[in-house]
């Protein structure tokens, strides 16, 4: 399959997924009514549902999946391991810790933007730490070990905060956010994280050539003039910004960063540079479709997006592991 055909197909699938997200729900809305609502010529109820409920929610899910898919593809290219994902560097856990701190100290009661703001601050702190490590270390394994340590420390702090929650309501908010969701997201939430995602995407685009050269091995790539330290620093900073923005927008969402690049890789002959964009598009599609499934499942309490992503992604992750071990 040609690369341009793949991108075109995924772009069309993205539009279809977003259209379905705006159409399907407890009150189905036809595409004609959606079009009228988008240009403010529909009924007041349709415009409220589309502009204030379904469209922001669909875009939040899509952007989150896009960021996680691209970050996963970039990290898998850097580490040359298809099991790598955004959480491997501890950025996701640190962003979650920042958000839970905002809930613990009641800052979300002052302004709803406190939660995404603190999540981004947590992600940036972790990203800067890992980026500095990328400059002063010659080993990718060292980066992974620092990331594992950072994730463990953030997880311990999260458990401590939940254990010391001042009242059941704040504990419920912490747990609910940790499960991941794009319900009740607004355009203000999206606009707040969009600059960080855009900057991260730009940095990852800058690393595309380096990722292709890196497939030859670090020693060969260095011999060809590739600056490995700069590549690691740029890629870690880019993935940190995108992952932190995704966590700030939707909470903790797992497996998308592993699954999307793995599904795309056969269509691009394993080239990590050509995996970035299609993996991002597929990640957005997968998360939008998962959120549609959540809204259509008849249940008294709506499932969380992080739970649905894990239910769908875990079996595929296990299959990837088994395939790597040569047992399939």
C-alpha positions as YAML, in Angstrom:
chain: A
units: angstrom
residues:
- id: 1
  name: UNK
  ca: [0.00, 0.00, 0.00]
- id: 2
  name: UNK
  ca: [1.30, 3.46, -0.91]
- id: 3
  name: UNK
  ca: [2.04, 5.77, 2.01]
- id: 4
  name: UNK
  ca: [-0.15, 8.54, 0.57]
- id: 5
  name: UNK
  ca: [-3.04, 6.08, 0.20]
- id: 6
  name: UNK
  ca: [-2.62, 4.97, 3.80]
- id: 7
  name: UNK
  ca: [-2.68, 8.55, 5.10]
- id: 8
  name: UNK
  ca: [-5.70, 9.43, 2.93]
- id: 9
  name: UNK
  ca: [-7.58, 6.35, 4.11]
- id: 10
  name: UNK
  ca: [-6.88, 7.06, 7.77]
- id: 11
  name: UNK
  ca: [-7.82, 10.72, 7.33]
- id: 12
  name: UNK
  ca: [-11.18, 9.75, 5.82]
- id: 13
  name: UNK
  ca: [-11.69, 7.18, 8.59]
- id: 14
  name: UNK
  ca: [-10.97, 9.93, 11.12]
- id: 15
  name: UNK
  ca: [-13.69, 12.14, 9.65]
- id: 16
  name: UNK
  ca: [-16.13, 9.22, 9.63]
- id: 17
  name: UNK
  ca: [-15.32, 8.38, 13.26]
- id: 18
  name: UNK
  ca: [-15.82, 12.00, 14.34]
- id: 19
  name: UNK
  ca: [-19.07, 12.14, 12.36]
- id: 20
  name: UNK
  ca: [-20.33, 8.99, 14.05]
- id: 21
  name: UNK
  ca: [-19.34, 10.38, 17.45]
- id: 22
  name: UNK
  ca: [-21.46, 13.46, 16.77]
- id: 23
  name: UNK
  ca: [-24.35, 11.39, 15.45]
- id: 24
  name: UNK
  ca: [-24.63, 8.43, 17.81]
- id: 25
  name: UNK
  ca: [-25.76, 8.56, 21.41]
- id: 26
  name: UNK
  ca: [-28.83, 8.41, 23.57]
- id: 27
  name: UNK
  ca: [-30.44, 10.79, 21.06]
- id: 28
  name: UNK
  ca: [-29.32, 9.92, 17.50]
- id: 29
  name: UNK
  ca: [-28.86, 12.91, 15.21]
- id: 30
  name: UNK
  ca: [-28.74, 12.63, 11.42]
- id: 31
  name: UNK
  ca: [-25.74, 13.94, 9.48]
- id: 32
  name: UNK
  ca: [-27.98, 16.55, 7.87]
- id: 33
  name: UNK
  ca: [-28.97, 17.90, 11.27]
- id: 34
  name: UNK
  ca: [-25.31, 17.81, 12.34]
- id: 35
  name: UNK
  ca: [-24.35, 19.93, 9.33]
- id: 36
  name: UNK
  ca: [-27.08, 22.43, 10.12]
- id: 37
  name: UNK
  ca: [-26.01, 22.61, 13.75]
- id: 38
  name: UNK
  ca: [-22.37, 23.16, 12.82]
- id: 39
  name: UNK
  ca: [-23.25, 26.27, 10.80]
- id: 40
  name: UNK
  ca: [-25.68, 27.43, 13.49]
- id: 41
  name: UNK
  ca: [-28.77, 26.85, 11.36]
- id: 42
  name: UNK
  ca: [-30.13, 23.89, 13.33]
- id: 43
  name: UNK
  ca: [-32.53, 23.68, 16.23]
- id: 44
  name: UNK
  ca: [-31.32, 25.06, 19.58]
- id: 45
  name: UNK
  ca: [-31.28, 21.59, 21.11]
- id: 46
  name: UNK
  ca: [-29.20, 20.15, 18.25]
- id: 47
  name: UNK
  ca: [-26.69, 22.99, 18.50]
- id: 48
  name: UNK
  ca: [-26.31, 22.50, 22.26]
- id: 49
  name: UNK
  ca: [-25.79, 18.73, 21.86]
- id: 50
  name: UNK
  ca: [-23.28, 19.10, 19.00]
- id: 51
  name: UNK
  ca: [-21.29, 22.16, 20.08]
- id: 52
  name: UNK
  ca: [-21.29, 21.73, 23.85]
- id: 53
  name: UNK
  ca: [-21.42, 17.96, 24.38]
- id: 54
  name: UNK
  ca: [-20.57, 15.64, 21.52]
- id: 55
  name: UNK
  ca: [-18.10, 17.61, 19.40]
- id: 56
  name: UNK
  ca: [-15.79, 18.64, 22.27]
- id: 57
  name: UNK
  ca: [-15.91, 15.08, 23.64]
- id: 58
  name: UNK
  ca: [-15.12, 13.53, 20.25]
- id: 59
  name: UNK
  ca: [-12.26, 15.96, 19.57]
- id: 60
  name: UNK
  ca: [-10.84, 15.38, 23.05]
- id: 61
  name: UNK
  ca: [-10.82, 11.61, 22.47]
- id: 62
  name: UNK
  ca: [-9.31, 12.02, 19.01]
- id: 63
  name: UNK
  ca: [-6.54, 14.38, 20.11]
- id: 64
  name: UNK
  ca: [-5.72, 12.16, 23.08]
- id: 65
  name: UNK
  ca: [-5.44, 9.09, 20.86]
- id: 66
  name: UNK
  ca: [-3.44, 11.05, 18.30]
- id: 67
  name: UNK
  ca: [-0.92, 12.20, 20.90]
- id: 68
  name: UNK
  ca: [-0.54, 8.75, 22.47]
- id: 69
  name: UNK
  ca: [-0.25, 7.01, 19.10]
- id: 70
  name: UNK
  ca: [2.46, 9.36, 17.86]
- id: 71
  name: UNK
  ca: [4.34, 9.23, 21.17]
- id: 72
  name: UNK
  ca: [4.24, 5.45, 21.21]
- id: 73
  name: UNK
  ca: [5.55, 5.22, 17.64]
- id: 74
  name: UNK
  ca: [8.38, 7.65, 18.41]
- id: 75
  name: UNK
  ca: [9.46, 5.83, 21.58]
- id: 76
  name: UNK
  ca: [9.32, 2.46, 19.87]
- id: 77
  name: UNK
  ca: [11.56, 3.84, 17.15]
- id: 78
  name: UNK
  ca: [14.00, 5.32, 19.65]
- id: 79
  name: UNK
  ca: [14.15, 2.22, 21.86]
- id: 80
  name: UNK
  ca: [13.75, -0.17, 18.93]
- id: 81
  name: UNK
  ca: [11.21, -2.12, 20.94]
- id: 82
  name: UNK
  ca: [7.54, -2.55, 19.89]
- id: 83
  name: UNK
  ca: [6.50, -2.86, 23.55]
- id: 84
  name: UNK
  ca: [7.59, 0.69, 24.43]
- id: 85
  name: UNK
  ca: [4.85, 3.22, 25.12]
- id: 86
  name: UNK
  ca: [4.45, 6.75, 26.55]
- id: 87
  name: UNK
  ca: [4.25, 5.54, 30.14]
- id: 88
  name: UNK
  ca: [7.68, 3.95, 29.94]
- id: 89
  name: UNK
  ca: [9.44, 7.26, 30.71]
- id: 90
  name: UNK
  ca: [7.25, 8.11, 33.70]
- id: 91
  name: UNK
  ca: [5.61, 11.11, 32.06]
- id: 92
  name: UNK
  ca: [2.07, 9.70, 32.26]
- id: 93
  name: UNK
  ca: [2.40, 8.87, 35.94]
- id: 94
  name: UNK
  ca: [3.88, 12.29, 36.72]
- id: 95
  name: UNK
  ca: [1.07, 14.05, 34.86]
- id: 96
  name: UNK
  ca: [-1.44, 11.97, 36.80]
- id: 97
  name: UNK
  ca: [0.27, 12.96, 40.04]
- id: 98
  name: UNK
  ca: [-0.02, 16.64, 39.14]
- id: 99
  name: UNK
  ca: [-3.72, 16.31, 38.43]
- id: 100
  name: UNK
  ca: [-4.40, 14.39, 41.65]
- id: 101
  name: UNK
  ca: [-2.54, 17.07, 43.61]
- id: 102
  name: UNK
  ca: [-4.95, 19.65, 42.20]
- id: 103
  name: UNK
  ca: [-7.89, 17.52, 43.34]
- id: 104
  name: UNK
  ca: [-6.35, 16.80, 46.77]
- id: 105
  name: UNK
  ca: [-5.83, 20.47, 47.61]
- id: 106
  name: UNK
  ca: [-9.26, 21.48, 46.29]
- id: 107
  name: UNK
  ca: [-7.91, 23.66, 43.50]
- id: 108
  name: UNK
  ca: [-10.48, 22.28, 41.06]
- id: 109
  name: UNK
  ca: [-13.18, 23.99, 43.14]
- id: 110
  name: UNK
  ca: [-11.53, 27.32, 42.35]
- id: 111
  name: UNK
  ca: [-11.25, 26.70, 38.62]
- id: 112
  name: UNK
  ca: [-11.79, 23.55, 36.51]
- id: 113
  name: UNK
  ca: [-8.64, 24.44, 34.56]
- id: 114
  name: UNK
  ca: [-6.51, 23.71, 37.62]
- id: 115
  name: UNK
  ca: [-6.61, 19.98, 36.90]
- id: 116
  name: UNK
  ca: [-5.25, 20.06, 33.32]
- id: 117
  name: UNK
  ca: [-2.82, 22.82, 34.30]
- id: 118
  name: UNK
  ca: [-1.29, 20.77, 37.11]
- id: 119
  name: UNK
  ca: [-1.23, 17.67, 34.92]
- id: 120
  name: UNK
  ca: [0.80, 19.56, 32.32]
- id: 121
  name: UNK
  ca: [3.13, 20.91, 35.03]
- id: 122
  name: UNK
  ca: [3.71, 17.36, 36.28]
- id: 123
  name: UNK
  ca: [4.38, 16.13, 32.75]
- id: 124
  name: UNK
  ca: [6.78, 18.98, 32.02]
- id: 125
  name: UNK
  ca: [8.72, 18.35, 35.24]
- id: 126
  name: UNK
  ca: [9.16, 14.67, 34.35]
- id: 127
  name: UNK
  ca: [9.97, 15.50, 30.73]
- id: 128
  name: UNK
  ca: [12.68, 17.97, 31.69]
- id: 129
  name: UNK
  ca: [14.24, 15.44, 34.05]
- id: 130
  name: UNK
  ca: [14.28, 12.71, 31.39]
- id: 131
  name: UNK
  ca: [15.48, 15.18, 28.73]
- id: 132
  name: UNK
  ca: [18.43, 16.20, 30.90]
- id: 133
  name: UNK
  ca: [19.22, 12.52, 31.46]
- id: 134
  name: UNK
  ca: [19.14, 12.04, 27.69]
- id: 135
  name: UNK
  ca: [21.94, 14.59, 27.38]
- id: 136
  name: UNK
  ca: [24.20, 13.14, 30.05]
- id: 137
  name: UNK
  ca: [23.76, 9.42, 29.34]
- id: 138
  name: UNK
  ca: [24.95, 7.35, 26.41]
- id: 139
  name: UNK
  ca: [22.57, 4.46, 27.10]
- id: 140
  name: UNK
  ca: [18.92, 4.15, 26.19]
- id: 141
  name: UNK
  ca: [18.61, 1.54, 28.95]
- id: 142
  name: UNK
  ca: [19.51, 4.23, 31.49]
- id: 143
  name: UNK
  ca: [16.62, 6.37, 30.24]
- id: 144
  name: UNK
  ca: [14.24, 3.45, 30.66]
- id: 145
  name: UNK
  ca: [15.48, 2.76, 34.19]
- id: 146
  name: UNK
  ca: [15.04, 6.42, 35.16]
- id: 147
  name: UNK
  ca: [11.55, 6.33, 33.67]
- id: 148
  name: UNK
  ca: [10.66, 3.19, 35.62]
- id: 149
  name: UNK
  ca: [11.94, 4.77, 38.82]
- id: 150
  name: UNK
  ca: [10.00, 7.96, 38.12]
- id: 151
  name: UNK
  ca: [6.81, 5.98, 37.43]
- id: 152
  name: UNK
  ca: [7.21, 4.01, 40.65]
- id: 153
  name: UNK
  ca: [7.77, 7.16, 42.70]
- id: 154
  name: UNK
  ca: [4.76, 8.91, 41.13]
- id: 155
  name: UNK
  ca: [2.60, 5.83, 41.71]
- id: 156
  name: UNK
  ca: [3.66, 5.73, 45.37]
- id: 157
  name: UNK
  ca: [2.78, 9.42, 45.76]
- id: 158
  name: UNK
  ca: [-0.59, 8.82, 44.11]
- id: 159
  name: UNK
  ca: [-1.34, 5.99, 46.54]
- id: 160
  name: UNK
  ca: [-0.30, 8.22, 49.46]
- id: 161
  name: UNK
  ca: [-2.58, 11.06, 48.35]
- id: 162
  name: UNK
  ca: [-5.53, 8.71, 47.91]
- id: 163
  name: UNK
  ca: [-4.81, 7.18, 51.31]
- id: 164
  name: UNK
  ca: [-4.75, 10.64, 52.90]
- id: 165
  name: UNK
  ca: [-7.77, 11.98, 51.00]
- id: 166
  name: UNK
  ca: [-9.53, 14.48, 53.31]
- id: 167
  name: UNK
  ca: [-13.03, 13.19, 52.48]
- id: 168
  name: UNK
  ca: [-14.73, 10.52, 50.32]
- id: 169
  name: UNK
  ca: [-15.72, 13.04, 47.65]
- id: 170
  name: UNK
  ca: [-12.14, 14.00, 46.81]
- id: 171
  name: UNK
  ca: [-11.15, 10.32, 46.81]
- id: 172
  name: UNK
  ca: [-13.95, 9.59, 44.36]
- id: 173
  name: UNK
  ca: [-12.77, 12.44, 42.12]
- id: 174
  name: UNK
  ca: [-9.21, 11.09, 42.19]
- id: 175
  name: UNK
  ca: [-10.25, 7.56, 41.29]
- id: 176
  name: UNK
  ca: [-12.65, 8.76, 38.61]
- id: 177
  name: UNK
  ca: [-9.97, 10.86, 36.95]
- id: 178
  name: UNK
  ca: [-7.40, 8.05, 37.15]
- id: 179
  name: UNK
  ca: [-9.78, 5.79, 35.22]
- id: 180
  name: UNK
  ca: [-9.67, 8.19, 32.26]
- id: 181
  name: UNK
  ca: [-12.58, 9.94, 30.57]
- id: 182
  name: UNK
  ca: [-13.41, 12.63, 28.03]
- id: 183
  name: UNK
  ca: [-16.94, 13.19, 29.31]
- id: 184
  name: UNK
  ca: [-17.84, 16.82, 30.01]
- id: 185
  name: UNK
  ca: [-14.77, 18.15, 28.20]
- id: 186
  name: UNK
  ca: [-15.10, 21.61, 26.68]
- id: 187
  name: UNK
  ca: [-13.34, 23.56, 23.97]
- id: 188
  name: UNK
  ca: [-11.56, 25.49, 26.74]
- id: 189
  name: UNK
  ca: [-9.96, 22.23, 27.92]
- id: 190
  name: UNK
  ca: [-8.89, 21.41, 24.37]
- id: 191
  name: UNK
  ca: [-7.48, 24.88, 23.69]
- id: 192
  name: UNK
  ca: [-5.44, 24.73, 26.89]
- id: 193
  name: UNK
  ca: [-3.55, 21.57, 25.91]
- id: 194
  name: UNK
  ca: [-3.45, 22.12, 22.14]
- id: 195
  name: UNK
  ca: [-0.28, 24.31, 22.14]
- id: 196
  name: UNK
  ca: [1.63, 21.62, 24.05]
- id: 197
  name: UNK
  ca: [0.45, 18.94, 21.64]
- id: 198
  name: UNK
  ca: [1.36, 21.08, 18.64]
- id: 199
  name: UNK
  ca: [4.85, 21.81, 20.00]
- id: 200
  name: UNK
  ca: [5.39, 18.13, 20.79]
- id: 201
  name: UNK
  ca: [4.21, 17.11, 17.31]
- id: 202
  name: UNK
  ca: [6.62, 19.59, 15.75]
- id: 203
  name: UNK
  ca: [9.53, 18.16, 17.74]
- id: 204
  name: UNK
  ca: [8.64, 14.59, 16.76]
- id: 205
  name: UNK
  ca: [8.42, 15.62, 13.11]
- id: 206
  name: UNK
  ca: [11.92, 17.03, 13.44]
- id: 207
  name: UNK
  ca: [13.22, 13.59, 14.54]
- id: 208
  name: UNK
  ca: [11.80, 11.61, 11.59]
- id: 209
  name: UNK
  ca: [15.05, 11.40, 9.62]
- id: 210
  name: UNK
  ca: [17.03, 10.46, 12.70]
- id: 211
  name: UNK
  ca: [14.61, 7.65, 13.53]
- id: 212
  name: UNK
  ca: [15.08, 6.15, 10.07]
- id: 213
  name: UNK
  ca: [18.87, 6.28, 10.37]
- id: 214
  name: UNK
  ca: [18.68, 4.80, 13.88]
- id: 215
  name: UNK
  ca: [17.28, 1.55, 12.47]
- id: 216
  name: UNK
  ca: [20.83, 0.79, 11.28]
- id: 217
  name: UNK
  ca: [22.05, 0.71, 14.90]
- id: 218
  name: UNK
  ca: [23.43, 3.42, 17.18]
- id: 219
  name: UNK
  ca: [27.08, 2.90, 16.22]
- id: 220
  name: UNK
  ca: [26.34, 2.99, 12.50]
- id: 221
  name: UNK
  ca: [24.01, 5.99, 12.92]
- id: 222
  name: UNK
  ca: [26.68, 7.88, 14.89]
- id: 223
  name: UNK
  ca: [29.22, 7.02, 12.20]
- id: 224
  name: UNK
  ca: [26.90, 8.54, 9.61]
- id: 225
  name: UNK
  ca: [26.89, 11.82, 11.54]
- id: 226
  name: UNK
  ca: [23.66, 11.43, 13.54]
- id: 227
  name: UNK
  ca: [23.76, 13.35, 16.83]
- id: 228
  name: UNK
  ca: [22.30, 10.71, 19.16]
- id: 229
  name: UNK
  ca: [22.17, 13.02, 22.19]
- id: 230
  name: UNK
  ca: [20.20, 15.67, 20.30]
- id: 231
  name: UNK
  ca: [17.89, 13.02, 18.86]
- id: 232
  name: UNK
  ca: [17.14, 11.57, 22.30]
- id: 233
  name: UNK
  ca: [16.63, 15.01, 23.84]
- id: 234
  name: UNK
  ca: [14.28, 16.19, 21.07]
- id: 235
  name: UNK
  ca: [12.28, 12.99, 20.97]
- id: 236
  name: UNK
  ca: [11.91, 12.70, 24.74]
- id: 237
  name: UNK
  ca: [10.83, 16.34, 24.99]
- id: 238
  name: UNK
  ca: [8.32, 15.90, 22.15]
- id: 239
  name: UNK
  ca: [6.78, 12.72, 23.55]
- id: 240
  name: UNK
  ca: [6.69, 14.24, 27.03]
- id: 241
  name: UNK
  ca: [4.77, 17.29, 25.85]
- id: 242
  name: UNK
  ca: [2.27, 15.23, 23.85]
- id: 243
  name: UNK
  ca: [1.77, 12.61, 26.55]
- id: 244
  name: UNK
  ca: [1.38, 15.21, 29.27]
- id: 245
  name: UNK
  ca: [-1.19, 17.11, 27.22]
- id: 246
  name: UNK
  ca: [-3.08, 13.86, 26.55]
- id: 247
  name: UNK
  ca: [-3.15, 12.94, 30.24]
- id: 248
  name: UNK
  ca: [-4.21, 16.48, 31.13]
- id: 249
  name: UNK
  ca: [-7.10, 16.24, 28.70]
- id: 250
  name: UNK
  ca: [-8.40, 12.71, 29.29]
- id: 251
  name: UNK
  ca: [-6.73, 11.24, 32.36]
- id: 252
  name: UNK
  ca: [-4.83, 7.97, 32.39]
- id: 253
  name: UNK
  ca: [-5.33, 6.07, 29.11]
- id: 254
  name: UNK
  ca: [-3.25, 2.99, 28.44]
- id: 255
  name: UNK
  ca: [-2.35, 0.68, 25.55]
- id: 256
  name: UNK
  ca: [-3.11, 3.09, 22.69]
- id: 257
  name: UNK
  ca: [0.57, 4.00, 22.43]
- id: 258
  name: UNK
  ca: [1.48, 0.33, 22.02]
- id: 259
  name: UNK
  ca: [-1.35, -0.94, 19.83]
- id: 260
  name: UNK
  ca: [-1.62, 1.83, 17.20]
- id: 261
  name: UNK
  ca: [2.05, 1.76, 16.05]
- id: 262
  name: UNK
  ca: [2.08, -2.05, 16.01]
- id: 263
  name: UNK
  ca: [-0.99, -2.20, 13.76]
- id: 264
  name: UNK
  ca: [0.51, 0.37, 11.38]
- id: 265
  name: UNK
  ca: [4.05, -1.02, 11.19]
- id: 266
  name: UNK
  ca: [3.35, -3.76, 8.56]
- id: 267
  name: UNK
  ca: [1.95, -1.14, 6.16]
- id: 268
  name: UNK
  ca: [5.11, 1.00, 6.29]
- id: 269
  name: UNK
  ca: [7.63, -1.89, 6.23]
- id: 270
  name: UNK
  ca: [8.73, -1.17, 9.77]
- id: 271
  name: UNK
  ca: [10.07, 2.34, 9.04]
- id: 272
  name: UNK
  ca: [9.68, 4.27, 12.34]
- id: 273
  name: UNK
  ca: [9.69, 7.65, 10.57]
- id: 274
  name: UNK
  ca: [6.77, 6.64, 8.33]
- id: 275
  name: UNK
  ca: [4.96, 5.13, 11.33]
- id: 276
  name: UNK
  ca: [4.54, 8.41, 13.24]
- id: 277
  name: UNK
  ca: [1.69, 10.07, 11.31]
- id: 278
  name: UNK
  ca: [-0.44, 6.99, 10.52]
- id: 279
  name: UNK
  ca: [-0.02, 5.69, 14.09]
- id: 280
  name: UNK
  ca: [-1.23, 9.07, 15.37]
- id: 281
  name: UNK
  ca: [-4.27, 9.00, 13.09]
- id: 282
  name: UNK
  ca: [-5.10, 5.41, 14.02]
- id: 283
  name: UNK
  ca: [-4.71, 6.18, 17.72]
- id: 284
  name: UNK
  ca: [-7.25, 8.97, 17.38]
- id: 285
  name: UNK
  ca: [-9.68, 6.72, 15.50]
- id: 286
  name: UNK
  ca: [-9.37, 3.90, 18.04]
- id: 287
  name: UNK
  ca: [-10.05, 6.17, 21.00]
- id: 288
  name: UNK
  ca: [-13.03, 7.87, 19.32]
- id: 289
  name: UNK
  ca: [-14.56, 4.49, 18.46]
- id: 290
  name: UNK
  ca: [-13.93, 3.26, 22.02]
- id: 291
  name: UNK
  ca: [-15.71, 6.33, 23.39]
- id: 292
  name: UNK
  ca: [-18.64, 5.74, 21.01]
- id: 293
  name: UNK
  ca: [-18.87, 2.19, 22.35]
- id: 294
  name: UNK
  ca: [-18.96, 3.53, 25.90]
- id: 295
  name: UNK
  ca: [-21.90, 5.79, 25.10]
- id: 296
  name: UNK
  ca: [-23.84, 3.03, 23.32]
- id: 297
  name: UNK
  ca: [-23.40, 0.30, 25.95]
- id: 298
  name: UNK
  ca: [-26.60, 0.17, 28.00]
- id: 299
  name: UNK
  ca: [-25.56, 0.54, 31.63]
- id: 300
  name: UNK
  ca: [-26.60, 2.49, 34.68]
- id: 301
  name: UNK
  ca: [-23.12, 3.94, 35.15]
- id: 302
  name: UNK
  ca: [-21.08, 4.93, 32.10]
- id: 303
  name: UNK
  ca: [-17.80, 3.08, 31.68]
- id: 304
  name: UNK
  ca: [-14.61, 5.13, 31.71]
- id: 305
  name: UNK
  ca: [-12.52, 5.52, 28.59]
- id: 306
  name: UNK
  ca: [-9.37, 4.24, 30.27]
- id: 307
  name: UNK
  ca: [-11.20, 1.05, 31.25]
- id: 308
  name: UNK
  ca: [-12.50, 0.50, 27.72]
- id: 309
  name: UNK
  ca: [-9.05, 1.18, 26.22]
- id: 310
  name: UNK
  ca: [-7.54, -1.40, 28.57]
- id: 311
  name: UNK
  ca: [-10.23, -3.98, 27.80]
- id: 312
  name: UNK
  ca: [-9.58, -3.61, 24.08]
- id: 313
  name: UNK
  ca: [-5.83, -3.03, 24.21]
- id: 314
  name: UNK
  ca: [-4.73, -5.64, 26.75]
- id: 315
  name: UNK
  ca: [-5.52, -8.68, 24.56]
- id: 316
  name: UNK
  ca: [-3.67, -7.09, 21.64]
- id: 317
  name: UNK
  ca: [-0.74, -6.29, 23.93]
- id: 318
  name: UNK
  ca: [-0.58, -9.92, 25.05]
- id: 319
  name: UNK
  ca: [-0.65, -11.01, 21.42]
- id: 320
  name: UNK
  ca: [2.27, -8.67, 20.64]
- id: 321
  name: UNK
  ca: [4.28, -10.11, 23.53]
- id: 322
  name: UNK
  ca: [3.59, -13.68, 22.44]
- id: 323
  name: UNK
  ca: [4.50, -12.84, 18.88]
- id: 324
  name: UNK
  ca: [7.78, -11.34, 20.02]
- id: 325
  name: UNK
  ca: [8.53, -14.54, 21.89]
- id: 326
  name: UNK
  ca: [7.90, -16.53, 18.74]
- id: 327
  name: UNK
  ca: [5.04, -18.52, 20.21]
- id: 328
  name: UNK
  ca: [2.48, -17.43, 17.61]
...
